[in-house]
Structure formats: C-alpha cells, structure tokens
Amino acid sequence: MRIPSREQAATHGLVVDLLGAEPEPATRPPSNRAAKLAGVATGAIVLFAAVAAASILVGNRPGGPDQPRADAPVSISGSSALRPDVLSSELGGGRLDQAPGAGRQAAPLAADVPPEAPVMVPPPTLTVGPKPQVDVVRRFFELLPAKPADASRLLSPELLGGDARDFVASWGQVQAITIESTTLRPDGAVLAVVSMQERTGRWMRVEQAFWLTDTTVPRIVGTEILSAQRS
C-alpha cells in the first residue's frame, strides 16, 4: 500500500474541503440477460398459480343433479314371464307379500300329493275378430285381475306347467291392469304393452311378446318380456 507524502495528504484534504467527499461509484445495472431471465421466471410463477387456482375452483364446483336411473332391461320367457311376482323381484322390488284378507288354504306338501299331469281345458267362450291372436291376448289381460283362473285357460298346458294354482296365486298380488296397446307383428307374434298396479300401489309397465296357435280360437304357447320398468 502506497503512503502519500505530507504535501500530497494536505493537498487532498484541501480538495475534499473545497469539493466535498468523492461520490461512491454507481452500482452497475444488471445486464439485459439477467433482467429477461427474471421476467420469464416471474411469468412462469404467475401462470402456475393461475392454473392451480382454476383446478381448485373446478374441483369444488357443485355437481349437477343426479341423472335418473332407468331400470335394467328384463329378459324373462316361458312360464316365468306369466308371473308378476317373478317380474317384481327382477325389478328389485322383492316378492310381494300376500294381500291382507286374500289368504288361501295351505297347500299339501309336494311329497304327499303327486304333481298333476297337464290337462287340456277348453278355453273360455271368446268371440274373435279378423285378428284372433290380438283378441286372445287382450282377453287374457282383461281376465287376469279378477279371474286369473279363467285367463289360464287361454294358455297351453305346456306353457302353464300343468298346475294353475301358483299362476292364480301370483296374480292375486295385482289389483289393476291397463292395456295400452296390442299389435300384431309381421312375424305373427302379438306385442302387448300394459301397466300393472300391485296391491302395494306401485306400477309396473311391461312390454311383452306372445306367440299363439294358428287355430280358430288361438291359445298362447309362448311369451317373453321384452322390457319392464317401474313408473
């Protein structure tokens, strides 16, 4: 380190007294590259914060009303398609309880009474028009609520299963039937759309196909439930 002489020190002191202290060297401004990097980093932070806030808002948005669930399609054929208690169970309503006051005598055990053989029972008196298959299906549903035993006589013994007691008992759980439509399909089957009111007050809307014999007074020999739902 260089030590100034006494004369140099005195001269420097005089200059300082006259002009004041020497100014500090100005701070060097940051380079343009550093400024750009700082701006990019700031923009990235702001963008990230905006995206995070939008995600939180979307996640907390209340959901819309639940969509109603339609009942699953039901596919039942044969004698089971003629049992409203089976259909009610398939739709999730469980088997219906016996209606009050409609109790029937207890049937003997199957081991004590041999099963009855199918018997050809004459169908009830029925006047048919130009579409006898449609007339038979309509009459079948008309008889079911009050006279299920008579309705069973419109079925073939093979479809009924030979014993009408379970069939009749199952229809005791239905108090009303509304026939919406009965139409003859090109393949000869009859398509029926009906609404059934159970004794619990619930309604079932059923779309069902029927196949019948090609006779003067047709008999129902096959059936299949195409769709069913509670309404």
C-alpha positions in Angstrom: 0.0 0.0 0.0 1.4 3.4 -1.0 1.6 6.1 1.7 1.1 9.6 0.4 3.6 12.3 1.5 2.7 15.1 3.8 2.3 17.5 0.9 0.0 15.1 -1.0 -2.1 14.5 2.0 -2.5 18.2 2.7 -3.4 18.8 -0.9 -6.0 16.0 -0.9 -7.6 17.4 2.3 -7.9 20.8 0.7 -9.6 19.4 -2.3 -12.0 17.5 -0.2 -12.8 20.6 1.8 -13.5 22.6 -1.4 -15.4 19.9 -3.4 -16.8 17.6 -0.8 -16.4 13.9 -0.5 -15.9 11.8 -3.6 -19.1 10.2 -4.8 -19.5 6.4 -4.4 -19.2 4.6 -7.7 -22.6 4.0 -9.2 -24.0 0.5 -8.9 -23.7 -1.3 -12.2 -27.2 -2.0 -13.6 -28.0 -5.6 -14.1 -27.3 -7.0 -17.6 -30.2 -7.4 -20.1 -29.9 -11.2 -20.0 -30.4 -11.3 -16.2 -33.5 -9.0 -16.5 -35.0 -11.3 -19.2 -34.5 -14.4 -17.0 -36.1 -12.7 -14.1 -39.1 -11.7 -16.2 -39.6 -15.2 -17.5 -39.3 -16.8 -14.1 -41.9 -14.3 -12.7 -44.3 -15.1 -15.6 -44.0 -18.8 -15.1 -44.8 -18.5 -11.4 -47.9 -16.4 -12.2 -49.1 -18.9 -14.8 -48.6 -21.8 -12.5 -50.5 -20.1 -9.7 -53.4 -19.3 -12.1 -53.7 -22.9 -13.3 -53.6 -24.2 -9.7 -56.4 -21.8 -8.7 -58.6 -22.8 -11.7 -58.1 -26.5 -10.8 -59.2 -25.9 -7.2 -62.3 -24.0 -8.4 -63.3 -26.8 -10.8 -62.8 -29.4 -8.1 -65.0 -27.6 -5.7 -67.8 -26.9 -8.2 -71.0 -28.5 -7.0 -72.2 -31.4 -9.2 -75.4 -31.3 -11.2 -78.5 -33.2 -10.3 -78.2 -37.0 -10.4 -79.4 -38.5 -13.6 -82.5 -40.7 -13.1 -81.5 -44.4 -13.3 -83.6 -46.4 -15.6 -84.4 -49.9 -14.7 -82.3 -52.5 -16.3 -83.8 -54.4 -19.2 -85.6 -57.5 -18.1 -85.5 -60.8 -20.2 -87.9 -63.4 -18.9 -89.5 -66.0 -21.1 -91.8 -69.0 -20.7 -94.0 -69.6 -17.7 -91.9 -67.2 -15.6 -92.9 -64.4 -17.8 -96.5 -65.0 -16.7 -95.7 -64.4 -13.0 -95.9 -60.8 -11.8 -94.2 -61.8 -8.5 -91.1 -63.0 -10.5 -91.1 -59.8 -12.5 -91.4 -57.7 -9.4 -88.4 -59.5 -7.9 -86.4 -58.9 -11.1 -87.1 -55.2 -10.9 -85.7 -55.0 -7.4 -89.0 -54.8 -5.5 -88.8 -58.2 -3.9 -91.5 -60.7 -4.0 -94.8 -59.2 -2.9 -96.4 -60.2 0.4 -99.7 -61.9 0.5 -102.5 -59.4 0.3 -104.5 -58.9 3.6 -107.7 -60.9 3.6 -106.6 -62.9 0.5 -105.1 -65.8 2.3 -105.5 -69.1 0.8 -105.6 -72.6 2.4 -102.2 -74.1 2.9 -101.3 -76.5 0.1 -100.3 -80.0 1.0 -96.6 -80.9 0.8 -95.4 -81.9 -2.6 -94.2 -85.2 -1.2 -97.8 -86.1 -0.1 -99.5 -85.1 -3.4 -98.1 -86.2 -6.8 -97.8 -83.5 -9.4 -100.8 -83.1 -11.6 -100.5 -84.1 -15.3 -101.2 -81.4 -17.9 -104.9 -81.4 -18.7 -106.4 -79.8 -21.8 -109.0 -77.4 -20.5 -111.4 -75.8 -23.0 -110.8 -72.1 -23.3 -113.5 -69.7 -22.1 -116.1 -68.6 -24.6 -114.4 -65.9 -26.8 -115.6 -64.1 -29.8 -112.7 -63.3 -32.1 -112.5 -60.8 -35.0 -110.2 -60.6 -38.0 -107.2 -60.7 -35.8 -107.9 -63.6 -33.3 -104.4 -63.6 -31.9 -104.7 -60.0 -30.8 -108.2 -60.6 -29.4 -107.0 -63.5 -27.3 -104.1 -61.5 -25.8 -106.4 -58.6 -24.9 -108.9 -61.0 -23.3 -106.1 -62.7 -21.4 -105.1 -59.4 -19.7 -108.8 -58.4 -19.2 -109.4 -61.6 -17.2 -106.2 -61.5 -15.1 -107.0 -59.1 -12.3 -110.4 -60.6 -11.3 -110.4 -64.1 -12.9 -106.9 -65.4 -13.3 -108.1 -69.0 -13.4 -110.2 -68.2 -16.5 -107.2 -66.4 -18.0 -105.1 -69.5 -17.5 -107.4 -71.5 -19.8 -106.1 -69.3 -22.7 -102.6 -70.8 -22.2 -101.4 -74.1 -23.5 -100.9 -76.7 -20.8 -97.1 -76.9 -21.6 -96.7 -73.2 -21.1 -98.8 -73.2 -17.9 -96.9 -76.1 -16.5 -99.9 -78.3 -15.7 -100.8 -76.7 -12.3 -102.6 -73.3 -12.4 -102.5 -72.8 -8.6 -99.2 -70.9 -8.5 -100.2 -68.9 -11.5 -103.5 -67.9 -10.0 -101.9 -67.1 -6.6 -99.3 -64.8 -8.2 -101.9 -62.7 -10.0 -103.7 -62.2 -6.6 -101.0 -59.5 -6.0 -102.1 -57.4 -8.9 -105.2 -55.2 -8.5 -105.5 -53.5 -11.8 -104.2 -53.7 -15.4 -104.3 -51.0 -18.0 -103.9 -52.3 -21.6 -102.1 -49.6 -23.6 -101.7 -51.4 -26.9 -101.9 -54.8 -28.5 -100.5 -55.1 -32.1 -99.8 -58.0 -34.5 -96.1 -58.1 -35.5 -95.0 -59.2 -39.0 -93.7 -62.5 -37.6 -97.2 -63.4 -36.3 -96.4 -62.6 -32.6 -98.6 -60.2 -30.6 -96.8 -57.3 -28.9 -98.6 -56.1 -25.8 -97.8 -53.0 -23.7 -99.6 -52.9 -20.3 -99.3 -51.3 -16.9 -100.0 -53.3 -13.8 -100.7 -51.9 -10.4 -99.6 -54.1 -7.5 -101.6 -54.1 -4.2 -98.8 -52.1 -2.7 -99.8 -49.2 -5.0 -96.7 -49.5 -7.2 -97.0 -49.7 -11.0 -95.0 -51.8 -13.5 -95.0 -51.0 -17.2 -94.4 -54.1 -19.3 -93.7 -54.7 -23.0 -94.4 -58.4 -23.7 -94.5 -60.6 -26.8 -96.9 -63.5 -27.2 -96.9 -66.5 -29.6 -100.2 -68.3 -30.3 -101.5 -71.2 -32.2 -103.0 -70.8 -35.7 -106.4 -72.1 -34.8 -109.9 -70.7 -34.8 -109.6 -69.7 -31.1 -105.8 -69.4 -30.7 -104.0 -70.4 -27.5 -100.9 -68.8 -26.1 -98.0 -71.2 -26.4 -95.1 -68.9 -25.7 -94.3 -65.5 -24.3 -91.3 -63.2 -23.5 -91.0 -60.0 -21.5 -89.0 -57.6 -23.7 -88.8 -54.7 -21.2 -90.2 -53.7 -17.9 -89.8 -50.8 -15.6 -91.5 -49.2 -12.5 -93.3 -46.0 -13.1 
